[in-house]
Amino acid sequence: MGGNSLGRVFTVSSFGESHGKCVGAIIDSPPSGLRIDRQHISLYLKRRMMGYGSTGRKEPEDFEILSGVFRDHTTGAPLLLLIWNRDVDSSFYESIKSKPRPGHADYVARIRYGGWNDYRGGGRFSGRITAGFVAAGSVALQLLKKIGIRIYAYSKSIGPVSTEATPREEFLKSVYENPLRTIPSDSYDSMCNIIERAKQSGDSVGGVVECWIFGLPVGIGDPVFHSLDSDIAYANMCIPGIKGVEFGLGFQCTRMLGSEFNDSPIIKDNKVIYETSKSGGILGGISTGAPIYFRLAVRPTPSIYLPQRTVDLEKMAEAELKLEGRFDTCIVPRVVPVVECVTAIVLVDHLMYQGFIPQVLKEV
């Protein structure tokens, strides 16, 4: 199973399965001299675990750093972050192993890996693996903080209800003060009600996560195959459940004229800046210096309590499947910290590749 690493310099490799002993990540070539805040890693792991509409699976999110840190600082050696799986019940998955769950990768993974894949809880295809993304991304966020780059994601919509409030940085800083992980708006109660109605009916609901990046200098990105937006999009599309991405006005630009959509440069305080940011702060795959923003479509959780059609691979006949277990009614709030962490990994990799972050840090 290939395709488990992200990045060219700051390389993050993911490992583990949903019901295996552990999940985690290895960071190869982190800069030496970064003071590691373990409480920050723990905080982000807890943020990933909790959220409005989240599952009954409550992992304590114990983590260990097994290499790459000495005297609380990175040494420059590979940094191995491991999170134990403590709250695991695989009994139900044994009983349905021949009946692929609708919306899941059960059948395609069985074909791809000849039936040797770990099917318990989705195995390698479970959202559980994002705990490793978050642990590594927390390290990247700590590094970005040293140079003044901030990343904020929030729940922009749940189902058909969206917040139209302006995502000012002062609001974005406080999204974790509410379980929906959204900014203040009149839509909050309606968004919560949608999740509650789906939960009561045994169904699930999706939504949109929007992410903002502040403080990134102009000139970051390596077109064409490592343009900044393509790498951000690629990394976030690796999060289980993400089905679409758009930067700036995104698909709305298809209904606009070029004269309406173009971002024009102007002179302000003897500097060149862009008057607008309809392209989301990236032009030609390179950062403009303006805030970067993008949105991600989050699918409804595939595991639901309603009966669904499937097939029995042992009998080669159609069958009905009614799932048991602990499922998220809505994963949108839990996706928020994952998006921040995955995006941070991409930014650190680009900044190190272009020399904005040195391989050896000096204590501040």
CORQUIGI-V722703 format. One record per pair of residues at least 12 apart in sequence whose ideal C-beta (glycine too) atoms are under 6 Angstrom apart, sorted by sequence separation. I is the first residue (numbers start at 0). GAP is how many residues later the second one is. D is the distance in Angstrom with one decimal. If there is no record, write none. Layout:
BEGIN
I:GAP:D / I:GAP:D
END
This chain:
BEGIN
48:12:5.9 / 170:12:4.1 / 232:12:4.6 / 279:12:5.9 / 11:13:5.4 / 12:13:4.6 / 66:13:4.6 / 262:13:5.0 / 276:13:4.4 / 279:13:5.3 / 306:13:5.3 / 307:13:5.5 / 65:14:4.4 / 273:14:5.1 / 279:14:5.7 / 11:15:5.5 / 262:15:5.6 / 306:15:4.8 / 44:16:4.0 / 64:16:6.0 / 65:16:5.9 / 166:16:5.7 / 262:16:5.5 / 273:16:5.2 / 10:17:4.2 / 260:17:5.4 / 63:18:4.9 / 164:18:5.3 / 228:18:5.4 / 162:19:5.8 / 8:20:5.7 / 62:20:4.7 / 104:20:4.3 / 151:20:3.6 / 164:20:4.1 / 302:20:5.7 / 153:21:4.5 / 61:22:5.0 / 96:22:5.5 / 162:22:3.9 / 162:24:4.7 / 302:24:4.1 / 154:25:5.5 / 59:26:5.6 / 154:26:4.9 / 160:26:5.4 / 58:27:5.7 / 92:27:4.6 / 153:27:5.8 / 154:27:4.3 / 300:27:4.8 / 58:28:5.1 / 153:28:5.3 / 57:29:5.8 / 153:29:5.5 / 160:29:4.7 / 248:29:5.0 / 56:30:5.4 / 89:30:4.3 / 160:30:5.1 / 247:30:5.1 / 300:30:5.4 / 247:31:4.5 / 247:32:3.1 / 35:33:5.4 / 157:33:4.0 / 160:33:6.0 / 246:33:3.4 / 297:34:5.0 / 158:35:4.4 / 35:36:5.9 / 157:36:5.1 / 34:37:5.8 / 297:37:5.4 / 34:38:5.5 / 32:40:5.7 / 33:40:4.5 / 31:42:5.4 / 31:43:5.7 / 29:44:4.9 / 31:44:3.5 / 158:46:4.8 / 246:47:4.5 / 82:48:4.8 / 29:49:5.3 / 157:49:4.3 / 245:49:5.4 / 27:50:5.1 / 156:50:4.8 / 156:51:4.4 / 244:51:5.5 / 25:52:5.4 / 26:52:4.3 / 155:52:4.5 / 228:53:4.6 / 243:53:3.6 / 25:54:5.1 / 80:54:4.1 / 155:54:4.2 / 227:54:5.4 / 241:54:5.2 / 242:54:4.8 / 24:56:5.2 / 152:56:5.5 / 242:56:4.9 / 23:57:5.1 / 227:57:5.7 / 240:57:5.5 / 23:58:4.2 / 152:58:4.1 / 226:58:2.3 / 240:58:5.1 / 23:59:5.4 / 227:59:5.7 / 21:60:5.3 / 22:60:5.4 / 151:60:5.1 / 235:60:5.7 / 21:62:5.1 / 150:62:5.4 / 222:62:3.8 / 21:63:5.9 / 149:64:4.6 / 220:64:4.7 / 149:65:5.7 / 220:65:3.9 / 148:66:4.3 / 147:67:4.7 / 148:67:5.6 / 219:67:4.3 / 18:69:4.9 / 217:69:5.9 / 217:70:5.9 / 18:71:4.8 / 215:71:5.1 / 217:71:3.6 / 62:72:5.9 / 213:77:5.2 / 211:79:5.8 / 212:79:4.1 / 211:81:4.8 / 210:83:5.7 / 209:85:4.8 / 47:86:4.8 / 207:87:5.4 / 208:87:4.8 / 44:89:5.8 / 208:89:5.9 / 43:90:5.0 / 240:90:5.6 / 206:91:5.4 / 205:92:4.9 / 205:93:4.9 / 40:94:5.7 / 43:94:4.4 / 205:94:4.2 / 204:95:5.3 / 203:96:4.2 / 40:97:4.4 / 203:97:3.9 / 39:98:5.5 / 238:99:5.5 / 203:100:5.2 / 16:101:4.7 / 18:101:3.7 / 202:101:5.3 / 18:102:4.5 / 39:102:5.9 / 201:102:6.0 / 17:103:3.5 / 201:103:3.4 / 17:104:5.2 / 201:104:4.8 / 17:105:5.8 / 22:105:5.9 / 36:105:5.7 / 16:106:4.4 / 22:106:5.4 / 235:106:5.6 / 16:107:5.2 / 24:107:3.9 / 234:107:4.8 / 17:108:3.4 / 22:108:5.1 / 23:108:4.6 / 22:109:5.0 / 26:109:5.4 / 33:109:5.8 / 17:110:4.1 / 24:110:5.7 / 24:111:4.0 / 231:111:6.0 / 234:111:4.9 / 126:113:4.7 / 231:114:5.3 / 13:115:6.0 / 230:115:5.1 / 13:118:4.9 / 11:124:4.5 / 203:125:5.4 / 204:125:5.1 / 206:125:4.0 / 208:126:5.3 / 51:127:4.0 / 208:127:5.8 / 50:128:5.9 / 51:128:4.7 / 210:128:5.2 / 198:130:4.2 / 208:130:5.5 / 219:130:5.3 / 197:131:5.3 / 194:134:5.5 / 194:135:4.8 / 52:142:4.4 / 180:152:4.3 / 179:153:5.5 / 180:155:4.3 / 154:177:5.0 / 154:178:5.6 / 152:183:4.7 / 152:186:4.3 / 152:187:4.9 / 150:189:4.9 / 150:192:5.5 / 150:193:5.7 / 103:198:5.2 / 102:199:2.9 / 143:200:5.7 / 140:203:4.6 / 133:204:5.9 / 136:204:2.2 / 139:204:3.7 / 132:205:5.9 / 136:205:5.8 / 139:205:4.8 / 142:205:5.5 / 101:206:4.7 / 133:207:4.7 / 136:207:4.9 / 101:208:5.9 / 129:208:4.8 / 132:208:5.7 / 136:208:5.3 / 139:208:4.4 / 132:209:5.5 / 99:210:5.7 / 98:211:5.1 / 98:213:5.6 / 97:214:5.7 / 97:215:4.6 / 97:216:4.4 / 98:220:5.8 / 98:222:5.2 / 5:229:5.8 / 91:232:5.0 / 91:233:5.5 / 56:269:4.8 / 55:270:3.7 / 54:271:4.8 / 54:272:5.8 / 54:273:4.6 / 53:274:5.5 / 52:275:6.0 / 52:276:4.1 / 52:277:3.5 / 53:280:5.8 / 51:281:5.1 / 50:282:3.1 / 50:283:4.3 / 47:289:5.0 / 46:290:4.1 / 47:290:6.0 / 43:293:5.5 / 32:327:5.7 / 33:327:5.6 / 30:328:5.3 / 31:328:5.2 / 32:328:3.6 / 30:330:5.2 / 11:333:5.4 / 9:338:4.7 / 9:339:4.2 / 8:340:5.7 / 7:341:6.0 / 6:342:3.9 / 9:342:5.2 / 8:343:4.4 / 8:344:4.9 / 7:345:5.7
END
